[in-house]
Amino acid sequence: MSASRRRVLDLYKRLQYLGREYPGGPEKFRQKCYGAFKRQSAERDPEKIEKAIALGEYVIKEIETLYSLRKYRAMKKRYYDN
């Protein structure tokens, strides 16, 4: 298994794991993620693959930030009256 293939599979697994709590529901997230990876499956250019992996890493960071913000807002709502 090539290194880029291993990285893509790892990225896909991490996205699936993070999608469990996605606001639109895990099934919707799973379908969108699958569709995005399926569209790029025929790509063979190493530069484009690296670019897609970098975009996937960015999406992971954004999802983690979204979850952190949601937890912060829930905690703030519990402790502060506005």
Disulfide bonds with the S-S distance in Angstrom:
none
